[in-house]
Amino acid sequence: MILSRTGALFCFTLIIPLTLSVAAPSFTVDYKNNSFLKDGEYFRYISGSIHYSRIPRSYWKDRLLKMYMAGLNAVQTYVPWNFHEPVPGVYDFSGDRDLEYFLQLCQDVGLLVILRPGPYICAEWDMGGLPAWLLKKKDIVLRSSDPDYLAAVDKWMAKLLPMMKPYLYQNRGPIITVQVENEYGSYFACDFDYLRHLLKLFRSHLGGDVVLFSTDGAGVNYLKCGALQGVYATVDFGPGGNVTAAFEAQRHSEPHGPLVNSEFYTGWLDHWGEHHSVVQTEAVVKSLNEILELGANVNLYMFIGGTNFAYWNGANTPYAPQPTSYDYDAPLTEAGDLTQKYFAIRDVIKKYKKIPDGVLPPSTPKFAYGAVQMKKLRTVSESLDILSMSGPVKSLYPLTFVELNQHFGFVLYRTSLPVDCLNPTPLSSPLNGVHDRAYVSVDRRAVGILERDRTISINITGKAGSRLDLLVENMGRVNYGKYINDFKGLVSNLTLGAETLRNWTVFSLSIDEVVKEGLLWDTVSLQDSDSAHTATPPTYLSPPTFYGGTLEIPDHIPDLPQDTYIQFPDWSKGQVWINGVNVGRYWPSRGPQVTLFVPASLLSTTSPNNITVLELEACPCTRGQCVVEFTHTPLINSTVTHIKPYTREKTLNTL
């Protein structure tokens, strides 16, 4: 009895002190001392941006470890709404979309998280992360108090934010701060009711303790519409400018509290037809050192850029789409390789905090698998019976992608020439309504390309009744500025001479699903192929055509498969899939990107690796070698066709 009572007392005395000694974690803003407080102690974060949506899940830990070993104590990541809700009410958080797994990995590695859930993120991502199905309401005002927009935002955030709440630092997770919207001061709407709605929404789901913040350009004009009481205002700016002056803009909205640069640019974005952006390491480390000397918090955007796989790249205006690579000239390359910039930044951070002990993960090995012979499978027009799963739609005038319930990829528009065009007659888009690129054929003969903002008219010939096909490619939706409501397809009428074309048959194409199922490989080298009907014009245009080949990787060689890069010698422009996975767009005829990154996780040593290519303009197969090549060396800075560079005010203010 005494032993029992003593034992109970013993347990009681052990439990009580433990309960009293474990305080709830806290992360707050200390306005008095101009800093953050983590568990009541002064805290300054040195963070780096990583987008889980641009990196295969199998490499998340490798990239996070490299960031941790550089001396970072936090990472910043966006949550792209359209990546997780492809159609209304259907959510995907599996595989490469497993955000909760990513957050847990961050915590396991020892990194805190700055979460940027949008709903708008920019990020050089398709439509700034907003789902294209929002455009079903044609006159919707995105990023505003438009009731239809708010209803969709509320529903999405009611799904996302409760998932995030257990990962808040206050709940013993890694998330220390959460951004509300993104760079709203650069948007035309300036709708404070919208921002207040978001603030109330975030608080209702996340509680009153989490630090909410905003990010805007380092200028008072940006903060005028971007800052909101109750949301801590931060700024973004790159190297080479006056650091003190940039933070003075933040002080205009936040007279007290920590100095924060939420996007310190280590590099810059690319566009097709422009030179690959490079920001000198010396400029980056100089400004970074000045920021840290001031005691400011900083996030390096990007620390690793990654890849715009499939169709996820965005675009700017005048229309300038971004390439597949999102290397960004960052400290870690697109493939996660260590660079001189990485080590230089690490040396700066060493001056202000202890770098973790341990072995730095090396760059992943790359393998040059060599050339793969390709053969013609079939043209797009020959494949409509399998590509158009929903069947053709008849319409007096063209329908947009959204009206067809298709958001990415390609749609084929077909009509007949209403009159004889014995002499070259202009086929035109008077209202610049080709969004974004149309590959034009008459009676299965490739005759030209219409391109948004560049080529809105071409001359064609043909007889009345001849079949006119336009395969229209969505090259990526605008992600920044007031034109993010970016409709795709033929968004206005076409004319032939002075006559408006009518009576369209429209085919919504499910190319990704068909490639994944291997349906294009059932028939090869068809006798009735479009090539038999195609004269080769001086530009060597040919109808959009699928090609296939197989790469066999020996299973007896240790450490294979390894990462690699695929390139397209003498091919023009198109899309490539490996084992049914959409690797991205290639466009070596325009550049600057020539090779596409292929992670080892897509490859197999136990079975042949199927490579499917959709060449949209012209391939070398009719006039020479018909191969794609796998190399160990990336090439993303070889501009072939130069286009006037895109600029936006942020560029001028920061680089």
C-alpha positions as CSV (number, residue, x, y, z in Angstrom):
1,M,0.0,0.0,0.0
2,I,2.8,2.4,0.9
3,L,4.8,1.3,-2.2
4,S,1.8,1.9,-4.3
5,R,1.1,5.3,-2.8
6,T,4.8,6.2,-3.1
7,G,4.8,5.1,-6.7
8,A,1.9,7.2,-7.5
9,L,3.5,10.2,-5.8
10,F,6.7,9.5,-7.7
11,C,4.9,9.6,-11.0
12,F,3.0,12.8,-10.0
13,T,6.3,14.6,-9.2
14,L,7.7,13.6,-12.5
15,I,4.7,14.7,-14.6
16,I,4.1,18.1,-13.1
17,P,7.6,19.6,-13.8
18,L,7.6,18.3,-17.4
19,T,4.2,19.9,-18.1
20,L,5.2,23.2,-16.7
21,S,8.6,23.3,-18.5
22,V,7.4,22.9,-22.1
23,A,6.2,26.3,-23.3
24,A,4.2,26.6,-26.5
25,P,6.4,27.7,-29.4
26,S,5.9,31.3,-30.5
27,F,6.9,33.4,-33.5
28,T,6.1,37.1,-33.3
29,V,7.1,40.6,-34.5
30,D,9.0,42.7,-31.9
31,Y,8.2,46.2,-33.0
32,K,10.1,47.7,-30.1
33,N,13.4,46.1,-31.0
34,N,12.8,45.9,-34.8
35,S,13.1,42.2,-35.0
36,F,11.3,38.9,-35.0
37,L,11.1,36.9,-31.8
38,K,11.2,33.1,-31.9
39,D,10.3,31.6,-28.6
40,G,10.9,34.9,-27.0
41,E,14.4,35.3,-28.4
42,Y,15.8,37.6,-31.1
43,F,15.6,35.8,-34.5
44,R,16.7,36.7,-38.0
45,Y,16.0,34.5,-41.0
46,I,18.3,33.9,-44.0
47,S,16.1,32.1,-46.4
48,G,16.0,30.8,-49.9
49,S,13.2,30.2,-52.4
50,I,12.5,26.7,-53.6
51,H,9.3,25.7,-55.5
52,Y,8.4,22.1,-54.8
53,S,6.2,22.2,-57.9
54,R,9.3,22.6,-60.1
55,I,11.4,19.8,-58.6
56,P,10.7,16.1,-58.6
57,R,9.7,14.8,-55.2
58,S,12.6,12.3,-55.2
59,Y,15.0,15.3,-55.2
60,W,13.3,17.5,-52.5
61,K,15.5,16.3,-49.7
62,D,18.7,16.7,-51.7
63,R,17.9,20.3,-52.6
64,L,16.8,21.1,-49.0
65,L,20.0,19.6,-47.5
66,K,22.1,21.8,-49.9
67,M,20.2,24.8,-48.8
68,Y,20.6,23.9,-45.1
69,M,24.3,23.4,-45.6
70,A,24.7,26.8,-47.2
71,G,23.7,28.3,-43.8
72,L,20.1,29.0,-44.5
73,N,17.7,28.6,-41.6
74,A,14.5,28.8,-43.6
75,V,13.0,28.2,-47.1
76,Q,10.3,30.1,-48.9
77,T,7.8,28.4,-51.2
78,Y,4.7,29.2,-53.2
79,V,1.6,27.1,-53.3
80,P,0.2,27.2,-57.0
81,W,-3.5,26.9,-56.7
82,N,-3.9,25.5,-60.3
83,F,-1.3,22.8,-59.5
84,H,-3.6,21.4,-56.8
85,E,-7.2,22.1,-58.1
86,P,-7.1,21.3,-61.8
87,V,-10.9,21.4,-62.1
88,P,-13.3,22.9,-59.6
89,G,-13.6,20.8,-56.5
90,V,-11.0,18.2,-57.5
91,Y,-7.9,18.4,-55.4
92,D,-4.5,16.7,-55.9
93,F,-1.9,16.6,-53.2
94,S,-0.3,13.3,-54.2
95,G,3.2,12.5,-55.5
96,D,5.0,15.6,-56.7
97,R,2.1,17.6,-55.3
98,D,2.4,16.3,-51.8
99,L,2.8,19.7,-50.0
100,E,2.5,18.2,-46.5
101,Y,5.3,15.8,-47.2
102,F,7.5,18.7,-48.4
103,L,6.8,20.7,-45.3
104,Q,7.6,17.7,-43.1
105,L,10.9,17.3,-45.0
106,C,11.8,20.9,-44.4
107,Q,11.3,20.4,-40.7
108,D,13.2,17.1,-40.6
109,V,16.2,18.8,-42.4
110,G,16.1,21.7,-39.9
111,L,14.6,24.4,-42.0
112,L,11.8,26.8,-41.1
113,V,9.2,27.7,-43.8
114,I,7.9,31.0,-45.1
115,L,4.7,30.0,-46.9
116,R,3.2,31.9,-49.8
117,P,-0.2,30.4,-50.6
118,G,-1.5,33.2,-52.8
119,P,-4.2,32.8,-54.1
120,Y,-2.1,34.7,-56.7
121,I,1.7,33.9,-56.7
122,C,3.1,35.2,-60.0
123,A,6.3,33.0,-59.9
124,E,6.6,32.9,-63.7
125,W,4.0,30.2,-63.4
126,D,1.0,29.7,-65.7
127,M,-1.6,32.5,-64.9
128,G,0.3,33.3,-61.7
129,G,-1.0,30.1,-60.1
130,L,-4.7,31.0,-60.6
131,P,-6.7,28.2,-62.3
132,A,-7.8,28.8,-65.8
133,W,-11.3,27.5,-65.1
134,L,-11.9,30.8,-63.3
135,L,-12.2,32.3,-66.8
136,K,-15.5,30.5,-67.4
137,K,-16.9,33.8,-66.3
138,K,-15.6,35.8,-69.2
139,D,-15.8,39.2,-67.4
140,I,-14.4,38.0,-64.1
141,V,-12.1,40.5,-62.4
142,L,-9.3,38.4,-60.9
143,R,-7.6,39.5,-57.7
144,S,-10.5,41.7,-56.7
145,S,-13.8,41.6,-54.8
146,D,-15.6,40.1,-57.7
147,P,-18.1,37.8,-56.0
148,D,-17.4,34.8,-58.3
149,Y,-13.7,35.1,-57.8
150,L,-14.0,35.4,-54.0
151,A,-16.3,32.4,-53.9
152,A,-13.7,30.3,-55.6
153,V,-10.9,31.7,-53.4
154,D,-12.9,31.0,-50.2
155,K,-13.5,27.4,-51.3
156,W,-9.9,26.8,-52.2
157,M,-8.5,28.4,-49.0
158,A,-11.1,26.4,-47.0
159,K,-9.3,23.3,-48.4
160,L,-5.7,24.5,-48.2
161,L,-5.4,26.5,-45.0
162,P,-6.8,23.9,-42.6
163,M,-4.2,21.5,-44.1
164,M,-1.5,24.1,-43.3
165,K,-2.6,24.9,-39.8
166,P,-0.9,21.9,-38.1
167,Y,2.4,22.9,-39.7
168,L,2.4,26.4,-38.2
169,Y,5.3,27.0,-35.8
170,Q,2.8,27.7,-33.0
171,N,1.6,24.1,-33.5
172,R,5.1,22.8,-33.5
173,G,5.4,22.8,-37.3
174,P,8.0,24.7,-39.5
175,I,5.8,27.5,-40.9
176,I,6.8,30.8,-39.2
177,T,5.1,33.3,-41.5
178,V,2.4,33.2,-44.2
179,Q,2.0,35.7,-47.1
180,V,-1.3,37.2,-48.0
181,E,-1.6,37.6,-51.8
182,N,1.6,38.7,-53.6
183,E,2.9,42.0,-54.9
184,Y,-0.6,43.4,-55.0
185,G,0.7,46.9,-55.2
186,S,1.8,46.1,-58.8
187,Y,-1.8,45.2,-59.8
188,F,-4.2,47.7,-61.3
189,A,-7.2,46.8,-59.1
190,C,-6.0,48.3,-55.8
191,D,-9.0,46.8,-54.0
192,F,-8.6,47.1,-50.3
193,D,-11.9,45.3,-49.7
194,Y,-10.3,42.3,-51.4
195,L,-7.2,42.4,-49.2
196,R,-9.4,42.8,-46.1
197,H,-11.4,39.8,-47.2
198,L,-8.3,37.7,-47.5
199,L,-7.0,38.9,-44.1
200,K,-10.2,37.8,-42.4
201,L,-10.2,34.5,-44.4
202,F,-6.6,33.7,-43.4
203,R,-7.2,34.6,-39.7
204,S,-10.4,32.5,-39.6
205,H,-8.5,29.4,-40.8
206,L,-5.0,29.9,-39.2
207,G,-5.9,31.8,-36.0
208,G,-4.7,35.0,-34.6
209,D,-1.1,34.1,-33.7
210,V,0.6,33.4,-37.1
211,V,2.5,36.3,-38.6
212,L,0.9,37.3,-41.9
213,F,2.9,39.4,-44.3
214,S,2.7,41.1,-47.7
215,T,5.5,41.6,-50.3
216,D,5.8,44.5,-52.7
217,G,8.4,46.3,-54.8
218,A,10.7,48.6,-52.8
219,G,8.9,51.8,-53.7
220,V,6.2,53.8,-51.9
221,N,4.0,53.6,-55.0
222,Y,3.9,49.8,-54.7
223,L,3.2,49.8,-51.0
224,K,0.3,52.2,-51.5
225,C,-2.0,49.5,-52.8
226,G,-0.1,46.5,-51.5
227,A,0.2,47.2,-47.7
228,L,-2.7,46.6,-45.3
229,Q,-3.1,47.1,-41.6
230,G,-2.8,43.8,-39.8
231,V,-0.5,42.4,-42.4
232,Y,3.2,43.0,-42.0
233,A,4.6,44.8,-45.0
234,T,7.9,43.7,-46.6
235,V,9.7,44.6,-49.8
236,D,11.6,42.9,-52.6
237,F,14.7,44.2,-54.5
238,G,17.8,42.8,-56.1
239,P,21.5,43.4,-56.1
240,G,23.2,46.6,-57.3
241,G,20.9,49.2,-55.8
242,N,20.9,51.3,-52.7
243,V,20.0,48.8,-49.9
244,T,19.3,51.5,-47.3
245,A,17.0,53.4,-49.7
246,A,15.1,50.2,-50.5
247,F,14.4,49.5,-46.9
248,E,13.3,53.2,-46.4
249,A,10.3,52.2,-48.6
250,Q,9.4,49.5,-46.1
251,R,9.8,51.9,-43.3
252,H,7.1,54.1,-44.9
253,S,4.6,51.4,-44.2
254,E,6.3,49.8,-41.2
255,P,8.0,52.4,-39.1
256,H,9.0,49.8,-36.6
257,G,9.6,46.0,-36.8
258,P,12.2,43.8,-38.7
259,L,13.6,44.8,-42.0
260,V,12.7,42.2,-44.6
261,N,13.6,41.7,-48.2
262,S,11.3,38.9,-49.2
263,E,12.7,38.5,-52.7
264,F,16.4,39.3,-53.1
265,Y,17.1,38.3,-56.7
266,T,20.1,36.0,-57.2
267,G,19.4,35.9,-60.9
268,W,16.4,36.6,-63.2
269,L,13.9,34.9,-65.5
270,D,14.2,34.0,-69.2
271,H,12.0,34.3,-72.2
272,W,12.2,32.4,-75.5
273,G,14.2,34.4,-78.0
274,E,16.1,36.4,-75.4
275,H,19.5,35.8,-73.9
276,H,19.7,33.7,-70.8
277,S,19.7,36.0,-67.8
278,V,22.9,36.2,-65.7
279,V,23.5,38.2,-62.6
280,Q,27.1,38.4,-61.6
281,T,28.1,36.7,-58.3
282,E,30.1,39.7,-57.2
283,A,27.0,41.9,-57.3
284,V,24.9,39.4,-55.4
285,V,27.3,38.9,-52.6
286,K,28.0,42.6,-52.2
287,S,24.4,43.5,-51.8
288,L,23.7,40.4,-49.6
289,N,26.5,41.5,-47.3
290,E,25.0,45.0,-47.0
291,I,21.6,43.5,-46.2
292,L,22.9,41.3,-43.5
293,E,25.1,44.1,-42.1
294,L,21.9,46.0,-41.4
295,G,20.5,43.1,-39.4
296,A,17.8,42.6,-42.0
297,N,16.0,39.4,-42.8
298,V,16.4,38.2,-46.4
299,N,15.1,35.5,-48.7
300,L,17.2,34.7,-51.7
301,Y,14.9,34.3,-54.8
302,M,15.7,31.9,-56.2
303,F,18.1,29.6,-54.3
304,I,17.1,26.9,-56.8
305,G,14.8,27.5,-59.7
306,G,14.0,24.1,-61.1
307,T,12.0,23.2,-64.2
308,N,8.7,24.2,-65.8
309,F,7.7,20.7,-66.7
310,A,4.8,20.0,-69.0
311,Y,2.9,23.3,-69.6
312,W,3.5,25.1,-66.3
313,N,5.6,28.1,-67.6
314,G,4.0,31.6,-67.5
315,A,4.4,34.6,-69.8
316,N,4.7,38.3,-69.7
317,T,3.3,41.1,-71.9
318,P,3.8,42.1,-74.7
319,Y,3.4,38.4,-75.0
320,A,6.7,36.7,-74.0
321,P,6.5,33.1,-72.7
322,Q,9.1,31.6,-70.5
323,P,11.1,28.5,-71.4
324,T,11.0,25.1,-69.8
325,S,14.1,25.8,-67.7
326,Y,13.6,27.9,-64.6
327,D,17.4,27.8,-63.8
328,Y,17.2,31.5,-62.9
329,D,21.0,31.7,-62.7
330,A,20.5,30.6,-59.1
331,P,23.1,29.3,-56.6
332,L,21.9,25.8,-57.3
333,T,21.3,25.0,-60.9
334,E,18.1,23.7,-62.4
335,A,19.4,20.2,-61.7
336,G,20.5,21.0,-58.2
337,D,24.2,21.4,-59.0
338,L,26.5,23.4,-56.7
339,T,27.8,26.6,-58.4
340,Q,30.5,29.2,-57.6
341,K,27.6,31.5,-56.7
342,Y,26.5,29.0,-54.1
343,F,29.9,28.9,-52.3
344,A,30.3,32.7,-52.5
345,I,26.9,33.2,-50.8
346,R,27.8,30.6,-48.3
347,D,31.0,32.5,-47.4
348,V,28.9,35.7,-46.8
349,I,26.5,33.9,-44.6
350,K,29.4,32.4,-42.6
351,K,30.2,36.0,-41.4
352,Y,26.9,36.3,-39.7
353,K,26.0,32.8,-38.4
354,K,27.6,29.4,-37.9
355,I,27.4,27.1,-41.0
356,P,26.2,23.6,-40.1
357,D,28.9,20.9,-39.7
358,G,28.8,17.9,-42.0
359,V,29.3,16.7,-45.5
360,L,27.9,18.9,-48.3
361,P,25.8,16.7,-50.7
362,P,27.5,16.7,-54.1
363,S,26.1,17.6,-57.4
364,T,24.2,14.6,-58.9
365,P,26.1,12.7,-61.6
366,K,24.9,13.1,-65.2
367,F,25.1,10.6,-68.0
368,A,25.3,11.0,-71.7
369,Y,23.2,8.1,-73.1
370,G,23.8,9.2,-76.7
371,A,21.6,9.3,-79.8
372,V,18.2,7.7,-80.0
373,Q,16.8,6.9,-83.5
374,M,13.3,8.3,-84.0
375,K,10.7,7.3,-86.4
376,K,7.5,8.9,-87.6
377,L,4.3,7.7,-85.8
378,R,1.5,9.8,-87.3
379,T,0.5,13.4,-87.8
380,V,-1.9,15.2,-85.5
381,S,-4.6,15.4,-88.2
382,E,-4.3,11.6,-88.8
383,S,-4.7,11.0,-85.0
384,L,-7.8,12.9,-84.3
385,D,-9.8,9.8,-83.8
386,I,-7.7,9.0,-80.7
387,L,-6.5,12.4,-79.7
388,S,-10.0,14.0,-79.5
389,M,-11.5,11.8,-76.7
390,S,-14.6,14.1,-76.4
391,G,-15.2,14.2,-80.1
392,P,-15.5,17.2,-82.5
393,V,-17.6,20.3,-81.6
394,K,-19.4,22.3,-84.3
395,S,-19.5,26.1,-83.9
396,L,-20.3,29.0,-86.2
397,Y,-17.4,30.9,-84.7
398,P,-14.2,29.6,-83.0
399,L,-14.4,28.5,-79.3
400,T,-11.7,29.2,-76.7
401,F,-9.9,26.5,-74.7
402,V,-12.0,27.4,-71.6
403,E,-15.2,27.0,-73.6
404,L,-14.0,23.5,-74.5
405,N,-13.1,22.7,-70.8
406,Q,-9.5,22.4,-71.9
407,H,-6.8,24.4,-70.1
408,F,-3.5,23.3,-71.5
409,G,-1.9,21.9,-74.6
410,F,-3.4,22.0,-78.1
411,V,-6.7,22.4,-79.9
412,L,-7.3,21.8,-83.6
413,Y,-9.7,24.2,-85.5
414,R,-11.0,23.1,-88.9
415,T,-13.1,24.8,-91.5
416,S,-13.2,25.1,-95.3
417,L,-12.1,27.8,-97.6
418,P,-15.2,29.6,-98.6
419,V,-13.8,30.9,-101.9
420,D,-11.1,30.1,-104.4
421,C,-7.7,31.6,-103.4
422,L,-5.8,31.1,-106.6
423,N,-3.6,34.0,-105.8
424,P,-2.0,34.4,-102.3
425,T,-4.7,35.6,-100.0
426,P,-4.2,36.9,-96.5
427,L,-5.4,34.6,-93.7
428,S,-5.5,37.1,-90.8
429,S,-6.3,37.5,-87.2
430,P,-7.3,41.2,-87.2
431,L,-7.8,41.5,-83.5
432,N,-4.6,39.5,-82.7
433,G,-6.7,36.7,-81.5
434,V,-4.4,33.7,-82.0
435,H,-3.4,32.8,-78.4
436,D,-0.7,31.8,-78.8
437,R,0.6,30.1,-81.9
438,A,-1.3,28.5,-84.8
439,Y,0.2,25.9,-87.2
440,V,-1.7,26.4,-90.4
441,S,-2.3,23.7,-93.1
442,V,-4.4,23.7,-96.2
443,D,-5.4,20.2,-97.5
444,R,-2.8,18.7,-95.1
445,R,0.0,20.9,-96.5
446,A,1.8,23.1,-94.0
447,V,1.6,26.7,-95.2
448,G,2.6,28.9,-92.3
449,I,2.4,30.0,-88.6
450,L,0.3,32.7,-87.0
451,E,1.9,34.0,-83.7
452,R,0.4,36.2,-81.1
453,D,1.8,39.8,-81.1
454,R,4.2,38.9,-83.9
455,T,2.6,37.4,-87.0
456,I,-1.1,38.1,-87.4
457,S,-1.4,37.4,-91.1
458,I,0.0,34.9,-93.7
459,N,-0.8,34.4,-97.3
460,I,-2.4,31.1,-98.4
461,T,-3.7,29.6,-101.6
462,G,-6.3,26.9,-102.2
463,K,-9.6,26.1,-103.9
464,A,-13.1,26.7,-102.4
465,G,-13.9,23.8,-100.1
466,S,-10.2,23.1,-99.3
467,R,-9.7,21.9,-95.7
468,L,-8.2,24.6,-93.5
469,D,-6.6,23.3,-90.2
470,L,-5.1,25.4,-87.4
471,L,-3.4,23.6,-84.6
472,V,-3.4,26.2,-81.8
473,E,-0.8,25.9,-79.0
474,N,-1.2,27.4,-75.6
475,M,2.3,28.6,-74.9
476,G,1.6,29.6,-71.2
477,R,-0.7,32.2,-69.6
478,V,0.4,35.6,-68.6
479,N,1.5,35.5,-65.0
480,Y,2.1,39.2,-64.2
481,G,0.2,42.5,-64.7
482,K,-3.3,43.3,-65.6
483,Y,-3.6,40.8,-68.5
484,I,-3.5,37.6,-66.4
485,N,-7.1,36.8,-67.6
486,D,-5.4,35.2,-70.5
487,F,-7.8,33.3,-72.8
488,K,-6.4,30.6,-75.1
489,G,-7.2,29.4,-78.6
490,L,-8.7,31.4,-81.3
491,V,-10.2,34.1,-79.1
492,S,-11.5,36.2,-82.0
493,N,-12.5,35.6,-85.6
494,L,-10.2,34.9,-88.5
495,T,-10.6,36.4,-91.9
496,L,-9.7,35.2,-95.3
497,G,-9.2,38.3,-97.4
498,A,-12.2,40.4,-96.4
499,E,-14.4,37.5,-95.4
500,T,-14.9,36.2,-91.8
501,L,-14.4,32.5,-91.5
502,R,-17.4,30.5,-90.1
503,N,-18.6,27.0,-89.6
504,W,-15.8,25.6,-87.5
505,T,-15.2,22.0,-86.3
506,V,-13.2,22.1,-83.2
507,F,-11.2,19.2,-81.7
508,S,-10.1,19.4,-78.1
509,L,-7.0,17.2,-77.9
510,S,-6.1,15.0,-75.0
511,I,-2.5,14.5,-76.1
512,D,-1.0,13.9,-72.6
513,E,-3.5,11.1,-71.8
514,V,-3.0,9.5,-75.2
515,V,0.8,9.6,-74.9
516,K,0.6,8.2,-71.4
517,E,-1.5,5.3,-72.6
518,G,0.9,4.6,-75.5
519,L,-1.9,4.8,-78.1
520,L,0.2,6.6,-80.7
521,W,2.6,3.7,-80.9
522,D,0.0,1.3,-82.2
523,T,0.5,2.3,-85.8
524,V,3.7,3.6,-87.3
525,S,4.7,4.7,-90.8
526,L,1.2,5.0,-92.1
527,Q,0.9,4.7,-95.9
528,D,-1.6,7.6,-96.1
529,S,0.6,10.0,-94.2
530,D,0.5,13.8,-94.5
531,S,4.1,13.8,-95.5
532,A,3.1,12.2,-98.8
533,H,0.9,15.2,-99.5
534,T,3.4,17.8,-98.3
535,A,5.6,19.7,-100.6
536,T,8.7,20.9,-98.8
537,P,8.7,24.7,-98.9
538,P,11.9,26.8,-98.4
539,T,11.2,27.0,-94.7
540,Y,10.9,23.2,-94.5
541,L,7.6,23.5,-92.7
542,S,5.7,20.2,-92.2
543,P,2.4,19.3,-90.5
544,P,2.6,18.8,-86.8
545,T,3.7,15.2,-86.4
546,F,4.5,12.7,-83.6
547,Y,7.7,10.8,-83.6
548,G,8.8,7.9,-81.3
549,G,12.0,6.1,-80.2
550,T,13.3,4.0,-77.4
551,L,16.3,4.4,-75.1
552,E,17.6,1.2,-73.5
553,I,19.7,1.7,-70.4
554,P,21.8,-1.4,-69.3
555,D,20.8,-2.7,-65.9
556,H,24.3,-4.2,-65.2
557,I,26.1,-0.9,-65.0
558,P,26.2,0.4,-61.4
559,D,24.5,3.7,-60.4
560,L,22.3,3.9,-63.5
561,P,20.0,5.5,-64.4
562,Q,21.4,9.0,-63.8
563,D,20.2,12.5,-64.6
564,T,20.6,13.6,-68.2
565,Y,19.7,16.3,-70.7
566,I,17.8,15.7,-74.0
567,Q,18.5,17.8,-77.1
568,F,17.0,18.0,-80.5
569,P,19.6,18.5,-83.3
570,D,18.0,20.2,-86.3
571,W,14.5,19.9,-84.8
572,S,12.5,23.1,-84.6
573,K,9.9,23.3,-81.9
574,G,7.7,21.0,-80.0
575,Q,6.9,18.9,-76.9
576,V,8.6,15.8,-75.5
577,W,7.4,13.0,-73.3
578,I,9.5,10.3,-71.7
579,N,7.8,7.2,-70.5
580,G,4.5,9.1,-70.7
581,V,5.7,12.1,-68.6
582,N,5.6,15.5,-70.2
583,V,9.1,16.8,-69.8
584,G,8.4,20.2,-71.4
585,R,8.7,22.4,-74.5
586,Y,11.8,22.5,-76.7
587,W,12.5,25.3,-79.2
588,P,16.2,25.3,-80.2
589,S,15.4,27.3,-83.3
590,R,14.6,30.3,-81.1
591,G,16.5,29.6,-77.9
592,P,18.1,30.4,-75.5
593,Q,17.3,26.9,-74.1
594,V,18.6,24.0,-76.2
595,T,18.7,21.0,-73.7
596,L,15.9,19.9,-71.4
597,F,16.6,18.5,-68.0
598,V,15.6,14.8,-67.6
599,P,15.7,13.6,-63.9
600,A,16.8,10.0,-63.3
601,S,13.5,9.3,-61.7
602,L,11.8,9.3,-65.1
603,L,14.1,6.6,-66.5
604,S,14.3,2.8,-66.2
605,T,16.9,0.2,-66.6
606,T,14.5,-2.7,-66.5
607,S,12.5,-1.8,-69.6
608,P,12.9,0.4,-72.7
609,N,12.3,4.1,-72.2
610,N,9.7,5.4,-74.6
611,I,10.4,8.9,-76.1
612,T,7.5,10.6,-77.8
613,V,8.1,13.9,-79.6
614,L,5.5,16.2,-81.1
615,E,7.3,18.3,-83.7
616,L,5.2,21.3,-84.7
617,E,7.3,22.9,-87.4
618,A,9.9,20.8,-89.1
619,C,12.2,17.9,-88.1
620,P,15.4,16.6,-89.8
621,C,13.9,13.2,-90.5
622,T,12.9,13.9,-94.1
623,R,16.3,15.3,-95.0
624,G,18.9,13.6,-92.8
625,Q,19.5,12.2,-89.4
626,C,16.4,11.5,-87.3
627,V,17.7,11.4,-83.8
628,V,17.4,13.0,-80.4
629,E,20.4,13.0,-78.1
630,F,21.0,12.6,-74.4
631,T,24.0,14.5,-73.1
632,H,25.5,15.2,-69.7
633,T,25.9,18.9,-70.3
634,P,23.1,21.5,-70.2
635,L,22.9,24.3,-72.7
636,I,20.4,27.0,-71.8
637,N,22.1,30.1,-73.0
638,S,22.3,29.7,-76.8
639,T,20.0,32.3,-78.3
640,V,19.4,31.6,-82.0
641,T,16.5,33.9,-83.0
642,H,16.7,37.2,-81.1
643,I,13.6,39.0,-80.0
644,K,13.4,42.4,-78.4
645,P,13.9,41.8,-74.7
646,Y,10.9,42.0,-72.4
647,T,11.2,44.5,-69.5
648,R,9.0,45.1,-66.5
649,E,9.4,47.8,-63.9
650,K,10.6,45.3,-61.4
651,T,13.6,44.6,-63.6
652,L,14.6,48.2,-63.8
653,N,14.3,48.8,-60.1
654,T,16.3,45.8,-59.0
655,L,18.9,44.6,-61.5
